Amino acid sequence: MQKPLVGALFAVLLLGAGIAPATAATSHAAAPIGTVEAAAPAGHTTLRTEAVRPKAIGFAGTVALSNCSGSVVRTPDSQPDDPALVLSNGHCLETGFPAPGTVLVNRSSSRSFTLLNASGSGIGTVRASKIAYGTMTDTDISVYQLTSTYAQIESTYGIKALELNTAHPVQGSAITVVSGYWKRTYSCNVDGFVYRLKEGGWTWKDSVRYTSACQTIGGTSGSPVIDDATGKVVAVNNTGNEDGQQCTDNNPCEVDENGQVTVRQGINYAQETYGIAACIGAGNVFDLDRAGCTLPKP
């Protein structure tokens, strides 16, 4: 996992050293990428080597946790008066890493989140009423239910929730990983999908692999992965292979259908989120027995 950070203490130490948390990490591809023109031989037209990204992705709707990143999200069917939801990683839960096979549903929580505006400034605090869902089995997600509704958040802060895409991500699509903790973005593309991603005792299914430009770091865990073309959330950032080790903590390995193991040092990954909406019913209530819901059950 991209290690959660001890947020408050870490921020104090950084500030005491005269370094703000938002600038302490090096940003890789922090700005949206445009068309790159390569020099062409004389008499030839300029070569275009990279696709244009249609628009910049800002921080509106993202949140900073004490140790991770996250975002206020909605399904296509969520209503303005529904309690809002915050998406992050299962390994970012205040209760610690859920053991393999563990699924948390409707656990009381009063966790707070710093809400960001488009430029990345903290504009207020929203608070959880419960952990609606959390697991590190098959995927690595946590979803908190807030004490505020979407309408209240928009009325108070002018912030709209990010919408969860209900379709599988597409290979090659331009994406942006938006970290509310670091107030940094990472732009790259979906390189492909991993049949099984194994890290320590956990196994995740059909994970997203980034192209190498997304060099995410500790604290970016839980960041929404946004499709640049639609502005919708297609995945949640969760891990990367740091040291080239095989299937150990902080060094996930890829396992294909035939059991072949591949290690890609320096490559980072996310967990798809398109299946979450099918598990959420009226009032933004998780119902794991709904038709089409494939999330692990307790």
DRENDO-1510 file (C-alpha; in Angstrom, 1 decimal, always signed):
<recs>
REC; n; res; u; v; w
REC; 1; MET; +0.0; +0.0; +0.0 .
REC; 2; GLN; +1.1; +3.6; -0.4 .
REC; 3; LYS; +1.6; +4.0; +3.2 .
REC; 4; PRO; -0.9; +6.2; +5.1 .
REC; 5; LEU; +0.8; +9.0; +6.9 .
REC; 6; VAL; +0.5; +10.1; +10.5 .
REC; 7; GLY; -1.1; +13.4; +9.3 .
REC; 8; ALA; -1.2; +15.8; +12.2 .
REC; 9; LEU; +2.3; +14.9; +13.6 .
REC; 10; PHE; +3.8; +14.8; +10.1 .
REC; 11; ALA; +2.3; +18.2; +9.2 .
REC; 12; VAL; +3.6; +19.7; +12.5 .
REC; 13; LEU; +7.1; +18.4; +11.8 .
REC; 14; LEU; +7.1; +19.7; +8.3 .
REC; 15; LEU; +5.8; +23.1; +9.3 .
REC; 16; GLY; +8.3; +23.3; +12.1 .
REC; 17; ALA; +11.0; +22.8; +9.5 .
REC; 18; GLY; +9.6; +25.6; +7.4 .
REC; 19; ILE; +8.1; +23.3; +4.8 .
REC; 20; ALA; +4.4; +23.2; +4.0 .
REC; 21; PRO; +3.0; +19.7; +3.4 .
REC; 22; ALA; +1.6; +20.7; +0.1 .
REC; 23; THR; +5.0; +21.4; -1.3 .
REC; 24; ALA; +7.0; +18.8; +0.6 .
REC; 25; ALA; +6.6; +16.1; -2.1 .
REC; 26; THR; +7.9; +16.3; -5.6 .
REC; 27; SER; +5.0; +16.4; -8.1 .
REC; 28; HIS; +5.3; +14.2; -11.2 .
REC; 29; ALA; +3.3; +15.4; -14.2 .
REC; 30; ALA; +1.3; +17.6; -11.8 .
REC; 31; ALA; -0.2; +19.7; -14.6 .
REC; 32; PRO; -2.5; +18.4; -17.2 .
REC; 33; ILE; -0.5; +17.2; -20.2 .
REC; 34; GLY; -1.1; +18.7; -23.6 .
REC; 35; THR; +0.1; +17.8; -27.0 .
REC; 36; VAL; +3.9; +17.4; -27.1 .
REC; 37; GLU; +5.5; +18.3; -30.4 .
REC; 38; ALA; +8.7; +16.5; -31.2 .
REC; 39; ALA; +11.4; +17.9; -33.5 .
REC; 40; ALA; +11.0; +16.5; -37.1 .
REC; 41; PRO; +13.6; +16.1; -39.8 .
REC; 42; ALA; +13.8; +18.9; -42.3 .
REC; 43; GLY; +11.0; +18.8; -44.8 .
REC; 44; HIS; +8.7; +16.8; -42.6 .
REC; 45; THR; +5.8; +17.9; -40.5 .
REC; 46; THR; +6.1; +18.1; -36.7 .
REC; 47; LEU; +5.5; +14.8; -34.9 .
REC; 48; ARG; +2.8; +14.7; -32.3 .
REC; 49; THR; +3.7; +12.2; -29.7 .
REC; 50; GLU; +1.1; +12.6; -27.0 .
REC; 51; ALA; -2.6; +13.0; -27.0 .
REC; 52; VAL; -4.2; +16.3; -25.8 .
REC; 53; ARG; -5.9; +16.1; -22.4 .
REC; 54; PRO; -9.2; +17.9; -22.8 .
REC; 55; LYS; -9.3; +19.8; -19.6 .
REC; 56; ALA; -7.6; +20.4; -16.3 .
REC; 57; ILE; -8.8; +18.4; -13.3 .
REC; 58; GLY; -9.0; +20.4; -10.1 .
REC; 59; PHE; -9.4; +19.6; -6.4 .
REC; 60; ALA; -13.1; +20.4; -5.9 .
REC; 61; GLY; -14.8; +17.6; -4.1 .
REC; 62; THR; -11.6; +16.0; -2.8 .
REC; 63; VAL; -10.8; +15.8; +0.9 .
REC; 64; ALA; -7.8; +15.3; +3.1 .
REC; 65; LEU; -7.9; +12.7; +5.8 .
REC; 66; SER; -5.5; +12.6; +8.7 .
REC; 67; ASN; -3.3; +10.1; +6.9 .
REC; 68; CYS; -4.7; +9.7; +3.3 .
REC; 69; SER; -6.7; +11.3; +0.5 .
REC; 70; GLY; -10.3; +10.9; -0.5 .
REC; 71; SER; -13.3; +12.4; -2.2 .
REC; 72; VAL; -16.9; +13.2; -1.7 .
REC; 73; VAL; -18.7; +11.0; -4.2 .
REC; 74; ARG; -22.2; +10.3; -5.4 .
REC; 75; THR; -23.9; +7.6; -7.6 .
REC; 76; PRO; -25.9; +8.6; -10.6 .
REC; 77; ASP; -29.0; +8.0; -8.5 .
REC; 78; SER; -27.9; +9.9; -5.4 .
REC; 79; GLN; -30.3; +12.7; -4.4 .
REC; 80; PRO; -29.5; +16.1; -3.0 .
REC; 81; ASP; -31.0; +15.3; +0.4 .
REC; 82; ASP; -29.1; +12.0; +0.7 .
REC; 83; PRO; -26.3; +11.9; +3.3 .
REC; 84; ALA; -23.1; +12.4; +1.4 .
REC; 85; LEU; -20.4; +9.7; +1.0 .
REC; 86; VAL; -16.6; +9.9; +1.2 .
REC; 87; LEU; -14.5; +7.4; -0.7 .
REC; 88; SER; -11.0; +6.4; +0.3 .
REC; 89; ASN; -9.0; +3.2; +0.8 .
REC; 90; GLY; -9.7; +0.3; +3.1 .
REC; 91; HIS; -6.1; +0.6; +4.4 .
REC; 92; CYS; -6.8; +4.2; +5.3 .
REC; 93; LEU; -9.5; +3.3; +7.9 .
REC; 94; GLU; -8.9; +4.6; +11.4 .
REC; 95; THR; -9.6; +1.1; +12.7 .
REC; 96; GLY; -6.4; -0.2; +10.9 .
REC; 97; PHE; -5.9; -2.5; +8.0 .
REC; 98; PRO; -8.8; -4.9; +7.7 .
REC; 99; ALA; -7.5; -8.5; +7.7 .
REC; 100; PRO; -8.0; -10.6; +4.5 .
REC; 101; GLY; -11.6; -11.7; +4.4 .
REC; 102; THR; -12.8; -8.9; +6.6 .
REC; 103; VAL; -15.6; -6.6; +5.5 .
REC; 104; LEU; -16.9; -3.7; +7.7 .
REC; 105; VAL; -20.4; -2.5; +7.3 .
REC; 106; ASN; -22.2; +0.3; +9.2 .
REC; 107; ARG; -19.5; +0.8; +11.9 .
REC; 108; SER; -19.9; +4.0; +13.9 .
REC; 109; SER; -17.3; +6.7; +13.1 .
REC; 110; SER; -16.9; +10.4; +13.8 .
REC; 111; ARG; -13.9; +10.9; +11.6 .
REC; 112; SER; -13.5; +14.4; +10.1 .
REC; 113; PHE; -12.3; +15.4; +6.6 .
REC; 114; THR; -11.0; +18.7; +5.2 .
REC; 115; LEU; -13.0; +19.7; +2.2 .
REC; 116; LEU; -11.0; +21.3; -0.7 .
REC; 117; ASN; -12.1; +23.7; -3.4 .
REC; 118; ALA; -10.9; +23.7; -7.0 .
REC; 119; SER; -7.6; +25.3; -6.2 .
REC; 120; GLY; -6.8; +23.0; -3.4 .
REC; 121; SER; -7.5; +25.3; -0.4 .
REC; 122; GLY; -9.2; +23.8; +2.6 .
REC; 123; ILE; -12.6; +25.5; +2.9 .
REC; 124; GLY; -14.3; +23.5; +5.7 .
REC; 125; THR; -14.7; +20.3; +7.6 .
REC; 126; VAL; -17.2; +17.5; +7.1 .
REC; 127; ARG; -17.7; +14.7; +9.5 .
REC; 128; ALA; -18.6; +11.0; +9.2 .
REC; 129; SER; -21.5; +9.4; +11.0 .
REC; 130; LYS; -20.3; +5.9; +10.1 .
REC; 131; ILE; -18.1; +3.6; +8.0 .
REC; 132; ALA; -20.7; +2.5; +5.6 .
REC; 133; TYR; -18.4; +0.0; +3.9 .
REC; 134; GLY; -14.7; -1.0; +4.2 .
REC; 135; THR; -12.6; -3.8; +3.1 .
REC; 136; MET; -9.2; -4.9; +1.7 .
REC; 137; THR; -10.5; -8.1; +0.2 .
REC; 138; ASP; -10.8; -8.2; -3.6 .
REC; 139; THR; -10.5; -4.4; -3.6 .
REC; 140; ASP; -9.2; -1.7; -1.2 .
REC; 141; ILE; -11.9; +0.7; -0.5 .
REC; 142; SER; -13.6; +2.6; +2.4 .
REC; 143; VAL; -16.8; +4.6; +2.1 .
REC; 144; TYR; -17.9; +6.9; +4.9 .
REC; 145; GLN; -21.4; +8.3; +5.3 .
REC; 146; LEU; -21.4; +11.9; +6.4 .
REC; 147; THR; -23.6; +13.9; +8.8 .
REC; 148; SER; -24.1; +16.4; +5.9 .
REC; 149; THR; -26.2; +16.0; +2.8 .
REC; 150; TYR; -25.0; +16.8; -0.7 .
REC; 151; ALA; -27.3; +19.8; -0.7 .
REC; 152; GLN; -25.9; +21.1; +2.6 .
REC; 153; ILE; -22.3; +20.8; +1.3 .
REC; 154; GLU; -23.1; +22.6; -1.9 .
REC; 155; SER; -25.1; +25.3; -0.1 .
REC; 156; THR; -22.4; +25.9; +2.5 .
REC; 157; TYR; -19.2; +25.4; +0.4 .
REC; 158; GLY; -20.3; +25.6; -3.2 .
REC; 159; ILE; -18.9; +22.1; -3.8 .
REC; 160; LYS; -20.5; +19.3; -5.8 .
REC; 161; ALA; -19.7; +15.7; -5.2 .
REC; 162; LEU; -17.7; +13.7; -7.8 .
REC; 163; GLU; -19.8; +11.1; -9.7 .
REC; 164; LEU; -18.8; +7.5; -9.7 .
REC; 165; ASN; -18.6; +6.1; -13.2 .
REC; 166; THR; -20.6; +2.9; -13.6 .
REC; 167; ALA; -18.6; +1.5; -16.5 .
REC; 168; HIS; -15.3; -0.3; -16.5 .
REC; 169; PRO; -12.3; +1.9; -17.1 .
REC; 170; VAL; -10.8; +1.9; -20.6 .
REC; 171; GLN; -7.2; +1.0; -21.4 .
REC; 172; GLY; -5.3; +4.0; -22.7 .
REC; 173; SER; -7.7; +6.6; -21.3 .
REC; 174; ALA; -6.2; +9.8; -19.8 .
REC; 175; ILE; -6.6; +10.0; -16.1 .
REC; 176; THR; -5.7; +12.2; -13.2 .
REC; 177; VAL; -5.0; +11.1; -9.6 .
REC; 178; VAL; -6.0; +13.9; -7.3 .
REC; 179; SER; -4.5; +13.9; -3.8 .
REC; 180; GLY; -6.3; +16.0; -1.2 .
REC; 181; TYR; -3.7; +15.2; +1.4 .
REC; 182; TRP; -0.8; +16.6; -0.6 .
REC; 183; LYS; -2.9; +18.9; -2.8 .
REC; 184; ARG; -1.2; +17.5; -5.8 .
REC; 185; THR; -2.3; +15.9; -9.0 .
REC; 186; TYR; -0.6; +13.1; -11.1 .
REC; 187; SER; -1.6; +12.8; -14.8 .
REC; 188; CYS; -1.0; +9.7; -16.9 .
REC; 189; ASN; -3.0; +7.0; -18.7 .
REC; 190; VAL; -4.5; +3.6; -17.9 .
REC; 191; ASP; -1.7; +1.2; -19.0 .
REC; 192; GLY; -3.8; -1.9; -18.5 .
REC; 193; PHE; -5.5; -4.2; -16.0 .
REC; 194; VAL; -4.2; -6.8; -13.6 .
REC; 195; TYR; -6.0; -10.1; -13.1 .
REC; 196; ARG; -4.8; -10.4; -9.6 .
REC; 197; LEU; -2.6; -7.9; -7.6 .
REC; 198; LYS; -1.0; -9.4; -4.5 .
REC; 199; GLU; +0.6; -7.5; -1.7 .
REC; 200; GLY; +1.4; -9.2; +1.6 .
REC; 201; GLY; -1.7; -11.1; +2.7 .
REC; 202; TRP; -4.1; -9.2; +0.4 .
REC; 203; THR; -5.2; -9.9; -3.1 .
REC; 204; TRP; -7.1; -7.5; -5.3 .
REC; 205; LYS; -9.0; -8.3; -8.5 .
REC; 206; ASP; -8.9; -6.5; -11.8 .
REC; 207; SER; -6.7; -3.6; -10.7 .
REC; 208; VAL; -5.8; -0.6; -12.7 .
REC; 209; ARG; -2.1; -0.2; -13.7 .
REC; 210; TYR; -0.9; +3.3; -14.5 .
REC; 211; THR; +1.6; +4.3; -17.1 .
REC; 212; SER; +4.9; +5.4; -15.4 .
REC; 213; ALA; +4.1; +9.1; -15.3 .
REC; 214; CYS; +1.9; +8.6; -12.2 .
REC; 215; GLN; +4.6; +8.4; -9.6 .
REC; 216; THR; +2.2; +8.5; -6.6 .
REC; 217; ILE; +3.6; +8.5; -3.0 .
REC; 218; GLY; +2.6; +7.9; +0.6 .
REC; 219; GLY; -0.4; +10.0; +1.5 .
REC; 220; THR; -1.9; +9.7; -2.0 .
REC; 221; SER; -3.7; +6.6; -0.9 .
REC; 222; GLY; -7.4; +7.0; -1.3 .
REC; 223; SER; -7.1; +9.6; -4.0 .
REC; 224; PRO; -9.9; +9.5; -6.7 .
REC; 225; VAL; -8.7; +8.5; -10.1 .
REC; 226; ILE; -10.6; +10.8; -12.5 .
REC; 227; ASP; -11.2; +10.1; -16.2 .
REC; 228; ASP; -10.1; +13.3; -17.9 .
REC; 229; ALA; -12.8; +13.1; -20.6 .
REC; 230; THR; -15.8; +12.7; -18.3 .
REC; 231; GLY; -14.7; +14.1; -14.9 .
REC; 232; LYS; -16.0; +11.0; -13.3 .
REC; 233; VAL; -14.3; +8.7; -10.7 .
REC; 234; VAL; -13.2; +5.4; -12.3 .
REC; 235; ALA; -10.8; +4.1; -9.6 .
REC; 236; VAL; -9.2; +4.8; -6.2 .
REC; 237; ASN; -5.4; +5.0; -5.9 .
REC; 238; ASN; -4.0; +2.5; -3.5 .
REC; 239; THR; -0.5; +1.1; -4.0 .
REC; 240; GLY; +2.8; +0.8; -5.9 .
REC; 241; ASN; +5.9; -1.4; -6.1 .
REC; 242; GLU; +8.6; +0.6; -4.3 .
REC; 243; ASP; +11.6; -1.7; -4.1 .
REC; 244; GLY; +11.2; -4.4; -6.8 .
REC; 245; GLN; +10.4; -7.1; -4.3 .
REC; 246; GLN; +7.8; -9.7; -5.1 .
REC; 247; CYS; +4.4; -9.7; -3.5 .
REC; 248; THR; +5.6; -8.1; -0.2 .
REC; 249; ASP; +4.2; -5.2; +1.7 .
REC; 250; ASN; +4.6; -2.0; -0.4 .
REC; 251; ASN; +5.7; -4.2; -3.3 .
REC; 252; PRO; +2.7; -5.6; -5.0 .
REC; 253; CYS; +3.1; -8.2; -7.8 .
REC; 254; GLU; +0.9; -9.0; -10.8 .
REC; 255; VAL; -0.4; -12.5; -11.2 .
REC; 256; ASP; -2.1; -13.5; -14.4 .
REC; 257; GLU; -4.7; -16.2; -15.1 .
REC; 258; ASN; -2.0; -18.9; -15.4 .
REC; 259; GLY; -0.3; -17.9; -12.2 .
REC; 260; GLN; +2.6; -16.1; -13.9 .
REC; 261; VAL; +4.1; -13.5; -11.6 .
REC; 262; THR; +5.3; -10.1; -12.9 .
REC; 263; VAL; +7.0; -7.4; -10.8 .
REC; 264; ARG; +7.1; -3.8; -12.1 .
REC; 265; GLN; +9.2; -1.7; -9.8 .
REC; 266; GLY; +8.2; +2.0; -9.7 .
REC; 267; ILE; +4.7; +1.3; -11.2 .
REC; 268; ASN; +1.6; +2.3; -9.3 .
REC; 269; TYR; -1.9; +0.9; -9.2 .
REC; 270; ALA; -5.6; +1.7; -8.3 .
REC; 271; GLN; -8.7; -0.2; -7.6 .
REC; 272; GLU; -11.7; +0.1; -9.9 .
REC; 273; THR; -14.9; +1.7; -8.5 .
REC; 274; TYR; -17.5; +1.1; -11.1 .
REC; 275; GLY; -19.1; -1.7; -9.1 .
REC; 276; ILE; -19.8; +0.5; -6.0 .
REC; 277; ALA; -22.9; +2.2; -7.3 .
REC; 278; ALA; -24.7; -1.1; -7.8 .
REC; 279; CYS; -24.4; -1.8; -4.1 .
REC; 280; ILE; -26.0; +1.5; -3.0 .
REC; 281; GLY; -29.7; +1.9; -2.8 .
REC; 282; ALA; -32.2; +4.6; -1.9 .
REC; 283; GLY; -30.9; +7.1; +0.6 .
REC; 284; ASN; -27.3; +6.2; -0.2 .
REC; 285; VAL; -27.6; +3.1; +1.9 .
REC; 286; PHE; -25.3; +0.2; +1.2 .
REC; 287; ASP; -27.3; -3.0; +0.3 .
REC; 288; LEU; -24.9; -5.8; -0.6 .
REC; 289; ASP; -27.9; -8.0; -1.6 .
REC; 290; ARG; -28.9; -5.7; -4.4 .
REC; 291; ALA; -29.0; -7.1; -8.0 .
REC; 292; GLY; -25.6; -6.5; -9.6 .
REC; 293; CYS; -23.7; -5.9; -6.4 .
REC; 294; THR; -20.5; -7.9; -6.4 .
REC; 295; LEU; -18.6; -6.3; -3.5 .
REC; 296; PRO; -17.4; -8.8; -0.9 .
REC; 297; LYS; -19.9; -9.4; +2.0 .
REC; 298; PRO; -19.1; -9.9; +5.7 .
</recs>
